[in-house]
Amino acid sequence: MTARTREPTFIELYTPKLVTILRERYRLADLKADMVAGLTVAIVALPLSMAIAIASGVTPDRGLYTAIIGGFIVSALGGSRFQIGGPAGAFIVLVAATVQQHGVDGLILATFLSGLILLAVGFLRLGTFIKYIPYPVTVGFTSGIAVIIFASQLKELLGLTLSGAEPGPFIAKLQALGGAMPTLNVAAAGIAATAIAVIVAVRRFRPHWPAFLIAVAGASVLAWLLALPVETIGTRFGGIPETLPAPHLPTLSMQKLTEVLPAALSFALLGGIESLLSAVVADSMTGRRHRSNAELVAQGAANIGSALFGGICVTGTIARTATNVRAGARGPVAGMLHSLFLLLFMLVAAPLASYIPLSALAGVLAVVAWNMAEKYEFATLLRASRGDAIVLLATFLLVVFRDLTEGILVGFGIGTLLFMHRMARAVEVEAPRPVIELDVPDTTNGNGRKPYDAALASDPDVIVYRISGAFFFGAAATVAAALDRIGEHPRAYVIDFSAVPVIDSTAAATIEGFVRKVSRHGARVYIAGALPAVRRTLLMHGVRPPRVRFRTRLADALAIAHTVGESASDEEPAA
């Protein structure tokens, strides 16, 4: 009988990662590395926070308040070592709609309520259920958001002048912008194109340089020197304040609470999904594991804190979190320092922000939208299976043409129905067997078996993992957690798929992430017994040679895994 895993205590589940790293004897060298990473992320977050705030229909200073207050709390209390919190492009559509319907006060109240909801979700340990959202749904809504963000920036990119307010719906927006094309501002379009070109060039030739900041600073200098007729932060908003505002509670009334509750629920749902996705990305880059419920509690506290200071929605930001990891961060101190560096900028250099052209910030968001679009994943899912393509397109089209929350819910519903359909088709009727099977000789199913070799069973350089049953989005988080608990770094992993009748794209993406992580340690991965349909799905999602070797039988995979110095020519042809 195997020993049962002890249930973690409340303290163990919700202890911030900051406390964890301090217990690990945080050293001066770690602080220096976190300072460099924090400064690097702050340089990226500075123009991005203001651009997202402006695109969301609020003043740029609210984006900075969000990154400073919310980002500090996310890092200080969170369940991820490397998470960077702040305003996110994914919220632009929801925030802008909330501002139009309920005003800035309504937005701040909705942000405050979403923080309370996330606190409840985290403390009720419901964070695990957010992981059950199918992979095609996440790709669909992320790509849909990217399209909407780009469309929302066309007015600033081209310097267009509209006769009235810019419409919210996608088709109406494009019609209004098309009708305003005669008002195109060549100078604004040139500044935007220059900013985009600088970002692309810097990322191509000097990838470690702060492309966003260089582009925005260069565009600001160019517009000032040439006295170009373009709108700037100063001309539209009068600049940004040089200090943080005093914290205060949002205006509360039962009527207002009822009105903004749907928006708050949308903020909480999207914030939970986005922050946990970001934490998973950090895990895949570093080999660490976050605690999802502790992370949601931190996100809730961060949204409450942001609302108290007049900020907007806070969530984990994938691009800034990845930048933090690549910059060499050692722990949450880097995220806390990133917020302090942003505060220092606001205290010292706020007047310079007045010269930033709005078209340059629109160029920054255009690049963000392009990077968000998940083009490769979108194309892969379209080819993977008809069911995945249906879920993907339904989510994408509803997000673009209807509503973000509606797109997620409908995509999840279709994904669940398709899963049940797959399960029904996976049931096979076999020849009847007696309820109590008779004993049979060892030779019945054992002809040609080799003698038992104890050395193979106890070889610490090979770890065998067997997956049984339907491997789909509902089980992907469990399998990922189990694979991550394998703490050793063996020479080879053997994953037995012989008992897996069906697999979906979420599960295949989980295996691909595991393979990518262990490959960094030089380990080989062998997959044994995968059915042809399962194997095709794995190959479609990047689980392919040379990082993975497929074998028909488990015994063959084990024999090769135990062989030192295996050549690359042992691979079977791909299905």
C-alpha positions as CSV (number, residue, x, y, z in Angstrom):
1,M,0.0,0.0,0.0
2,T,1.4,3.4,-0.9
3,A,1.6,6.1,1.7
4,R,-1.1,8.8,1.5
5,T,0.1,12.3,0.7
6,R,-0.4,14.6,3.7
7,E,-2.8,17.5,3.1
8,P,-1.0,20.8,3.3
9,T,-2.0,23.1,6.1
10,F,-3.6,26.6,5.6
11,I,-0.3,28.3,6.4
12,E,1.6,26.1,3.9
13,L,-0.9,26.9,1.2
14,Y,-1.0,30.6,1.6
15,T,2.5,31.5,2.8
16,P,3.8,34.1,0.2
17,K,6.8,33.0,-1.9
18,L,8.6,36.1,-0.5
19,V,8.7,34.3,2.9
20,T,9.9,31.2,1.2
21,I,12.9,32.8,-0.5
22,L,13.8,34.6,2.8
23,R,13.8,31.3,4.5
24,E,16.2,30.0,1.8
25,R,18.9,32.5,3.1
26,Y,18.4,35.4,0.6
27,R,21.8,36.8,0.0
28,L,23.3,40.1,-1.3
29,A,24.0,38.5,-4.7
30,D,20.3,37.6,-5.0
31,L,19.3,41.2,-4.1
32,K,21.7,42.5,-6.8
33,A,20.2,40.2,-9.4
34,D,16.6,41.2,-8.4
35,M,17.5,44.9,-8.6
36,V,18.7,44.4,-12.2
37,A,15.6,42.4,-13.1
38,G,13.3,44.9,-11.4
39,L,14.8,47.8,-13.2
40,T,14.6,45.9,-16.5
41,V,10.9,45.2,-16.0
42,A,10.2,48.7,-14.8
43,I,11.6,50.1,-18.1
44,V,9.3,47.8,-20.0
45,A,6.3,48.5,-17.8
46,L,6.6,52.3,-17.8
47,P,5.3,53.1,-21.3
48,L,3.1,50.0,-21.4
49,S,1.2,50.9,-18.2
50,M,0.4,54.4,-19.6
51,A,-0.5,53.0,-23.0
52,I,-2.9,50.4,-21.5
53,A,-4.6,53.0,-19.3
54,I,-5.1,55.4,-22.2
55,A,-6.5,52.6,-24.4
56,S,-8.8,51.7,-21.5
57,G,-10.4,55.1,-21.5
58,V,-8.7,56.5,-18.4
59,T,-5.8,58.8,-17.7
60,P,-2.2,57.5,-18.0
61,D,-1.4,58.1,-14.3
62,R,-4.0,55.4,-13.4
63,G,-2.0,52.9,-15.2
64,L,1.1,53.8,-13.2
65,Y,-0.8,53.7,-9.9
66,T,-1.9,50.2,-10.9
67,A,1.6,49.0,-11.7
68,I,3.1,50.6,-8.5
69,I,0.5,49.6,-5.9
70,G,-0.9,46.4,-7.5
71,G,2.4,45.2,-8.8
72,F,4.0,45.6,-5.3
73,I,1.2,43.7,-3.6
74,V,1.2,40.8,-6.2
75,S,4.9,40.2,-5.6
76,A,4.8,40.7,-1.9
77,L,1.9,38.3,-1.2
78,G,1.8,36.1,-4.3
79,G,2.2,32.3,-4.7
80,S,4.6,32.7,-7.6
81,R,8.3,33.6,-7.3
82,F,8.4,35.6,-10.6
83,Q,4.9,37.0,-11.2
84,I,4.8,40.7,-12.3
85,G,1.4,42.4,-11.7
86,G,0.0,45.4,-13.3
87,P,-2.5,46.6,-15.9
88,A,-2.9,44.1,-18.8
89,G,-3.9,44.4,-22.4
90,A,-6.4,41.7,-21.9
91,F,-8.5,44.1,-19.7
92,I,-8.6,47.0,-22.2
93,V,-12.0,45.9,-23.7
94,L,-13.7,45.3,-20.4
95,V,-12.3,48.4,-18.7
96,A,-13.2,50.7,-21.6
97,A,-16.8,49.3,-21.6
98,T,-17.1,49.7,-17.9
99,V,-15.9,53.4,-18.1
100,Q,-18.5,54.1,-20.8
101,Q,-21.3,52.5,-18.9
102,H,-20.5,53.5,-15.3
103,G,-17.8,56.2,-15.4
104,V,-14.4,56.1,-13.7
105,D,-16.0,55.8,-10.2
106,G,-17.9,52.7,-11.3
107,L,-14.7,51.2,-12.7
108,I,-12.9,51.7,-9.4
109,L,-15.8,50.2,-7.5
110,A,-15.9,47.2,-9.9
111,T,-12.1,46.8,-9.4
112,F,-12.6,46.8,-5.7
113,L,-15.4,44.2,-5.8
114,S,-13.3,42.0,-8.2
115,G,-10.6,42.0,-5.5
116,L,-13.0,40.8,-2.9
117,I,-14.3,38.1,-5.3
118,L,-10.7,36.9,-6.0
119,L,-10.0,36.8,-2.3
120,A,-13.0,34.6,-1.8
121,V,-12.1,32.3,-4.7
122,G,-8.6,31.9,-3.4
123,F,-9.6,31.2,0.2
124,L,-12.2,28.8,-0.9
125,R,-9.5,27.0,-2.9
126,L,-11.3,27.3,-6.2
127,G,-8.2,28.3,-8.1
128,T,-7.7,24.8,-9.3
129,F,-11.0,24.9,-11.2
130,I,-9.7,27.8,-13.3
131,K,-7.1,25.4,-14.7
132,Y,-9.8,23.3,-16.2
133,I,-10.5,25.8,-19.0
134,P,-9.6,24.1,-22.3
135,Y,-6.5,25.2,-24.2
136,P,-8.5,26.2,-27.4
137,V,-10.6,28.5,-25.2
138,T,-7.5,30.3,-23.8
139,V,-6.0,30.6,-27.3
140,G,-9.3,31.8,-28.8
141,F,-9.9,34.6,-26.2
142,T,-6.3,35.7,-26.2
143,S,-6.3,36.0,-30.0
144,G,-9.7,37.7,-30.0
145,I,-8.4,40.3,-27.4
146,A,-5.4,40.9,-29.6
147,V,-7.6,41.8,-32.6
148,I,-9.8,44.1,-30.4
149,I,-6.7,45.9,-29.0
150,F,-5.3,46.5,-32.5
151,A,-8.7,47.8,-33.7
152,S,-8.9,50.1,-30.7
153,Q,-5.6,51.7,-31.6
154,L,-6.3,52.5,-35.2
155,K,-7.6,55.9,-34.4
156,E,-4.4,56.9,-32.6
157,L,-2.1,55.1,-35.0
158,L,-3.5,57.1,-37.9
159,G,-4.3,60.3,-36.0
160,L,-8.0,60.2,-37.1
161,T,-10.6,62.6,-35.9
162,L,-14.1,61.3,-35.3
163,S,-17.2,63.4,-35.3
164,G,-18.5,61.7,-32.2
165,A,-17.5,59.1,-29.6
166,E,-15.7,56.0,-31.0
167,P,-18.1,53.1,-31.1
168,G,-17.4,50.0,-29.0
169,P,-18.7,47.2,-31.2
170,F,-16.1,45.8,-33.6
171,I,-18.0,46.3,-36.9
172,A,-19.3,49.7,-35.9
173,K,-15.9,50.8,-34.9
174,L,-14.3,49.8,-38.2
175,Q,-17.1,51.6,-40.1
176,A,-16.6,54.8,-38.1
177,L,-12.8,54.7,-38.6
178,G,-13.2,54.0,-42.3
179,G,-15.5,57.1,-42.6
180,A,-12.8,59.2,-40.8
181,M,-10.0,58.3,-43.1
182,P,-10.0,61.7,-44.8
183,T,-8.8,63.2,-41.5
184,L,-5.7,61.0,-41.4
185,N,-2.7,62.8,-39.7
186,V,0.4,62.0,-41.7
187,A,2.7,63.1,-38.8
188,A,0.9,60.9,-36.3
189,A,1.0,57.9,-38.6
190,G,4.7,58.5,-39.3
191,I,5.5,58.6,-35.5
192,A,3.5,55.4,-35.0
193,A,5.3,53.6,-37.9
194,T,8.7,54.9,-36.6
195,A,7.9,53.5,-33.1
196,I,6.9,50.1,-34.5
197,A,10.0,50.0,-36.7
198,V,12.3,50.8,-33.8
199,I,10.7,48.2,-31.6
200,V,11.1,45.5,-34.3
201,A,14.7,46.5,-35.1
202,V,15.8,46.6,-31.4
203,R,14.2,43.2,-30.8
204,R,15.9,41.9,-33.9
205,F,19.4,43.2,-33.4
206,R,19.6,44.1,-29.6
207,P,17.0,41.8,-27.9
208,H,18.2,42.7,-24.4
209,W,17.7,46.4,-24.9
210,P,14.4,48.0,-23.7
211,A,12.7,48.3,-27.1
212,F,9.4,49.9,-25.8
213,L,11.2,52.7,-23.9
214,I,13.7,53.4,-26.7
215,A,10.8,53.6,-29.2
216,V,8.7,55.9,-27.1
217,A,11.7,58.1,-26.0
218,G,12.9,58.4,-29.6
219,A,9.4,59.3,-30.9
220,S,9.0,61.9,-28.2
221,V,12.3,63.6,-29.1
222,L,11.5,63.4,-32.8
223,A,8.1,65.0,-32.4
224,W,9.5,67.7,-30.1
225,L,12.5,68.6,-32.4
226,L,10.4,68.8,-35.5
227,A,7.4,70.4,-33.7
228,L,5.1,67.8,-35.3
229,P,1.3,68.4,-35.0
230,V,0.6,65.3,-33.0
231,E,-1.4,64.8,-29.8
232,T,0.7,64.1,-26.7
233,I,0.0,63.1,-23.1
234,G,0.4,66.8,-22.2
235,T,-2.0,68.1,-24.8
236,R,-4.7,65.6,-24.0
237,F,-4.3,64.9,-20.3
238,G,-2.1,67.8,-19.0
239,G,0.7,65.4,-18.0
240,I,0.8,63.0,-15.0
241,P,1.0,63.8,-11.3
242,E,4.3,63.7,-9.5
243,T,3.0,61.9,-6.4
244,L,0.7,59.1,-5.5
245,P,-2.9,60.1,-4.4
246,A,-4.1,59.5,-0.9
247,P,-5.9,56.2,-0.5
248,H,-9.7,56.3,-0.2
249,L,-12.6,53.9,-0.4
250,P,-14.7,54.1,-3.6
251,T,-18.2,55.5,-3.4
252,L,-20.5,52.7,-2.1
253,S,-24.3,52.4,-2.6
254,M,-26.4,49.3,-3.1
255,Q,-27.7,50.6,-6.4
256,K,-24.1,51.1,-7.7
257,L,-22.9,47.8,-6.3
258,T,-25.7,46.0,-8.3
259,E,-24.9,47.9,-11.4
260,V,-21.2,47.2,-11.5
261,L,-21.4,43.6,-10.2
262,P,-21.4,42.0,-13.7
263,A,-18.3,43.9,-14.6
264,A,-16.6,42.9,-11.3
265,L,-17.3,39.3,-12.0
266,S,-15.9,39.6,-15.5
267,F,-12.8,41.3,-14.0
268,A,-12.4,38.5,-11.5
269,L,-12.8,35.7,-14.0
270,L,-10.4,37.2,-16.6
271,G,-8.0,38.3,-13.8
272,G,-7.9,34.8,-12.4
273,I,-7.3,33.1,-15.8
274,E,-4.7,35.6,-16.9
275,S,-2.7,35.6,-13.6
276,L,-2.6,31.8,-13.4
277,L,-1.6,31.5,-17.1
278,S,1.2,33.9,-16.4
279,A,2.3,31.9,-13.4
280,V,2.3,28.7,-15.5
281,V,4.5,30.4,-18.1
282,A,6.9,31.4,-15.3
283,D,6.9,27.8,-14.1
284,S,7.7,26.4,-17.5
285,M,10.6,28.8,-17.9
286,T,12.1,28.1,-14.5
287,G,11.1,24.6,-13.4
288,R,9.4,26.0,-10.3
289,R,5.8,25.6,-9.2
290,H,3.4,28.3,-8.1
291,R,0.5,27.9,-5.6
292,S,-2.6,28.9,-7.5
293,N,-4.9,29.8,-4.5
294,A,-2.2,31.9,-2.8
295,E,-1.7,33.7,-6.1
296,L,-5.4,34.5,-6.4
297,V,-5.5,35.8,-2.9
298,A,-2.6,38.1,-3.8
299,Q,-4.4,39.2,-7.0
300,G,-7.5,40.0,-4.9
301,A,-5.5,42.1,-2.4
302,A,-3.7,43.9,-5.3
303,N,-7.0,44.9,-6.9
304,I,-8.3,46.2,-3.6
305,G,-5.1,48.2,-3.1
306,S,-5.2,49.5,-6.7
307,A,-8.8,50.7,-6.3
308,L,-8.0,52.5,-3.1
309,F,-5.4,54.5,-4.9
310,G,-7.5,55.2,-8.0
311,G,-5.9,52.5,-10.1
312,I,-7.5,50.0,-12.5
313,C,-7.6,46.2,-12.7
314,V,-4.5,44.3,-11.8
315,T,-3.5,40.9,-13.0
316,G,-0.4,38.8,-13.7
317,T,1.2,40.0,-17.0
318,I,2.7,37.3,-19.1
319,A,5.2,39.4,-21.2
320,R,6.5,41.3,-18.1
321,T,6.7,38.1,-16.1
322,A,8.7,36.5,-18.9
323,T,11.0,39.6,-19.0
324,N,11.5,39.3,-15.3
325,V,12.6,35.6,-15.6
326,R,14.9,36.3,-18.6
327,A,16.5,39.3,-16.7
328,G,17.7,36.9,-14.0
329,A,15.2,37.5,-11.2
330,R,15.7,35.3,-8.1
331,G,12.4,35.9,-6.4
332,P,9.5,38.3,-5.6
333,V,11.8,41.1,-4.5
334,A,12.4,41.8,-8.2
335,G,8.7,42.5,-8.7
336,M,8.5,44.7,-5.6
337,L,11.6,46.7,-6.8
338,H,10.0,47.1,-10.3
339,S,7.1,48.9,-8.6
340,L,9.5,51.1,-6.5
341,F,11.4,52.0,-9.7
342,L,8.2,53.1,-11.3
343,L,7.3,55.2,-8.3
344,L,10.8,56.8,-8.5
345,F,10.2,57.7,-12.1
346,M,6.9,59.3,-11.3
347,L,8.4,61.3,-8.5
348,V,11.4,62.5,-10.5
349,A,10.6,62.5,-14.2
350,A,6.8,62.9,-14.5
351,P,7.1,66.2,-16.5
352,L,8.8,64.4,-19.3
353,A,5.8,62.2,-19.9
354,S,3.9,65.3,-21.3
355,Y,6.0,65.1,-24.4
356,I,5.1,61.4,-25.3
357,P,3.0,61.2,-28.5
358,L,-0.1,59.2,-28.2
359,S,0.6,57.6,-31.6
360,A,3.9,56.3,-30.2
361,L,2.0,54.6,-27.4
362,A,-0.5,53.2,-29.9
363,G,2.5,51.7,-31.8
364,V,3.6,50.0,-28.6
365,L,0.1,48.5,-28.1
366,A,0.0,47.4,-31.8
367,V,3.2,45.4,-31.2
368,V,1.7,44.0,-28.0
369,A,-1.4,42.9,-29.9
370,W,0.7,41.2,-32.5
371,N,2.6,39.3,-29.8
372,M,-0.6,38.4,-28.0
373,A,-2.2,36.9,-31.1
374,E,-0.7,33.4,-30.6
375,K,-0.6,32.9,-34.3
376,Y,1.2,29.5,-34.3
377,E,-1.0,28.0,-31.6
378,F,-4.1,29.3,-33.5
379,A,-3.0,27.6,-36.7
380,T,-2.0,24.4,-34.9
381,L,-5.4,24.1,-33.3
382,L,-7.2,24.7,-36.6
383,R,-5.4,21.6,-38.0
384,A,-5.4,19.5,-34.8
385,S,-9.1,18.3,-34.9
386,R,-12.5,19.5,-35.9
387,G,-13.6,19.7,-32.3
388,D,-10.7,21.9,-31.2
389,A,-11.2,24.1,-34.3
390,I,-14.9,24.6,-33.4
391,V,-14.1,25.6,-29.8
392,L,-11.3,27.9,-30.9
393,L,-13.4,29.7,-33.6
394,A,-16.5,30.0,-31.4
395,T,-14.5,31.6,-28.6
396,F,-12.5,33.8,-31.0
397,L,-15.5,35.1,-32.9
398,L,-17.7,35.7,-29.8
399,V,-14.9,37.6,-28.1
400,V,-14.4,39.8,-31.2
401,F,-18.0,40.4,-32.2
402,R,-19.9,39.9,-29.0
403,D,-18.4,39.8,-25.5
404,L,-15.3,38.5,-23.8
405,T,-17.1,36.7,-20.9
406,E,-19.6,35.2,-23.3
407,G,-16.9,33.9,-25.5
408,I,-15.2,32.1,-22.6
409,L,-18.4,30.6,-21.3
410,V,-19.6,29.4,-24.6
411,G,-16.2,28.0,-25.6
412,F,-16.0,26.1,-22.3
413,G,-19.5,24.8,-22.8
414,I,-18.7,23.5,-26.3
415,G,-15.4,22.0,-25.1
416,T,-17.3,20.1,-22.4
417,L,-19.9,18.8,-24.9
418,L,-17.1,17.7,-27.3
419,F,-15.3,16.0,-24.5
420,M,-18.4,14.0,-23.6
421,H,-18.8,13.1,-27.2
422,R,-15.2,11.9,-27.4
423,M,-15.7,9.8,-24.3
424,A,-18.7,8.1,-25.7
425,R,-16.9,7.2,-28.9
426,A,-13.9,5.9,-27.0
427,V,-16.0,3.2,-25.3
428,E,-15.4,-0.2,-27.0
429,V,-17.5,-3.3,-26.5
430,E,-15.2,-6.3,-26.0
431,A,-16.0,-10.0,-25.9
432,P,-17.8,-11.0,-22.7
433,R,-15.5,-12.2,-19.9
434,P,-16.4,-14.0,-16.7
435,V,-16.9,-11.9,-13.6
436,I,-14.1,-13.9,-11.8
437,E,-11.3,-14.6,-14.1
438,L,-9.5,-18.0,-13.8
439,D,-5.9,-18.3,-12.9
440,V,-3.7,-18.9,-16.0
441,P,-0.1,-20.1,-16.4
442,D,2.6,-17.5,-16.7
443,T,3.4,-18.7,-20.2
444,T,-0.1,-17.7,-21.5
445,N,0.8,-14.0,-21.8
446,G,4.5,-14.2,-21.1
447,N,6.1,-16.0,-24.0
448,G,9.4,-14.5,-24.8
449,R,9.7,-12.4,-21.7
450,K,13.2,-11.7,-20.4
451,P,14.1,-12.7,-16.8
452,Y,13.3,-10.0,-14.2
453,D,16.2,-7.6,-13.8
454,A,16.2,-5.8,-10.5
455,A,18.8,-3.3,-11.7
456,L,16.3,-2.0,-14.2
457,A,13.6,-1.4,-11.6
458,S,15.9,0.4,-9.3
459,D,17.8,2.5,-11.8
460,P,17.6,6.1,-10.5
461,D,18.5,7.5,-13.9
462,V,15.2,6.4,-15.4
463,I,11.7,7.4,-14.1
464,V,8.6,5.7,-15.4
465,Y,5.2,7.4,-15.3
466,R,2.0,5.8,-16.3
467,I,-1.1,7.8,-17.3
468,S,-4.4,6.0,-17.2
469,G,-7.8,7.0,-18.6
470,A,-9.0,9.9,-20.7
471,F,-6.3,12.6,-20.7
472,F,-8.2,15.9,-21.3
473,F,-8.4,19.4,-20.1
474,G,-10.0,18.4,-16.8
475,A,-7.1,16.1,-15.9
476,A,-4.3,18.1,-17.4
477,A,-3.6,20.2,-14.3
478,T,-3.5,17.0,-12.1
479,V,-1.0,15.3,-14.5
480,A,1.1,18.4,-14.8
481,A,1.3,18.7,-11.0
482,A,2.3,15.0,-10.7
483,L,5.0,15.3,-13.3
484,D,6.3,18.4,-11.6
485,R,6.6,16.5,-8.3
486,I,9.2,14.3,-9.8
487,G,12.0,16.2,-8.2
488,E,15.0,14.3,-9.5
489,H,16.9,15.0,-12.8
490,P,17.2,11.6,-14.3
491,R,18.8,10.7,-17.6
492,A,15.5,9.6,-19.1
493,Y,11.7,9.6,-18.5
494,V,9.4,6.9,-19.8
495,I,5.7,7.9,-20.0
496,D,3.4,5.0,-20.6
497,F,0.4,6.0,-22.7
498,S,-1.0,2.5,-23.3
499,A,-4.0,3.1,-21.1
500,V,-4.9,6.5,-22.6
501,P,-7.8,6.1,-25.0
502,V,-8.1,9.7,-26.0
503,I,-6.2,13.0,-25.5
504,D,-7.1,16.6,-26.2
505,S,-5.1,19.7,-27.1
506,T,-4.8,20.9,-23.5
507,A,-3.3,17.6,-22.4
508,A,-1.0,17.5,-25.4
509,A,0.2,21.1,-24.5
510,T,0.8,19.9,-20.9
511,I,3.1,17.1,-22.2
512,E,4.9,19.4,-24.5
513,G,5.6,21.8,-21.7
514,F,7.0,19.0,-19.5
515,V,9.2,17.8,-22.4
516,R,10.5,21.3,-23.0
517,K,11.3,21.7,-19.3
518,V,13.2,18.4,-18.8
519,S,15.0,18.8,-22.1
520,R,16.8,21.8,-20.6
521,H,18.4,19.3,-18.2
522,G,19.5,17.0,-21.0
523,A,17.0,14.3,-20.2
524,R,15.4,12.1,-22.9
525,V,11.7,11.4,-22.9
526,Y,10.2,8.2,-24.3
527,I,6.4,7.7,-24.9
528,A,5.3,4.1,-25.0
529,G,2.1,2.5,-26.2
530,A,0.4,5.6,-27.6
531,L,-2.6,4.8,-29.8
532,P,-2.3,6.2,-33.4
533,A,-4.9,9.0,-32.7
534,V,-3.2,9.9,-29.4
535,R,0.2,10.0,-31.1
536,R,-1.0,12.2,-33.9
537,T,-2.4,14.7,-31.4
538,L,0.9,14.8,-29.5
539,L,2.9,15.2,-32.8
540,M,0.6,18.0,-33.9
541,H,1.4,20.0,-30.6
542,G,5.1,19.7,-30.9
543,V,5.7,16.5,-28.9
544,R,8.0,15.0,-31.5
545,P,11.6,13.8,-32.2
546,P,14.3,14.5,-31.3
547,R,13.2,15.6,-27.9
548,V,10.7,12.7,-27.6
549,R,11.1,9.1,-28.8
550,F,8.0,7.0,-29.4
551,R,7.9,3.2,-28.9
552,T,5.0,0.8,-29.4
553,R,5.7,-1.3,-26.3
554,L,6.7,-0.2,-22.8
555,A,9.4,-2.9,-22.6
556,D,11.1,-1.5,-25.7
557,A,11.1,2.1,-24.3
558,L,12.5,0.9,-21.0
559,A,15.2,-1.1,-22.7
560,I,16.4,1.9,-24.7
561,A,16.0,4.3,-21.8
562,H,18.4,2.1,-19.7
563,T,20.9,2.0,-22.5
564,V,23.7,4.6,-22.1
565,G,24.8,6.4,-25.2
566,E,21.9,5.6,-27.4
567,S,22.2,6.9,-30.9
568,A,19.6,9.2,-32.6
569,S,19.0,6.5,-35.2
570,D,16.8,4.4,-32.9
571,E,13.7,6.5,-33.6
572,E,10.7,4.9,-35.2
573,P,9.1,6.6,-38.1
574,A,6.5,9.3,-37.1
575,A,2.9,8.4,-37.5
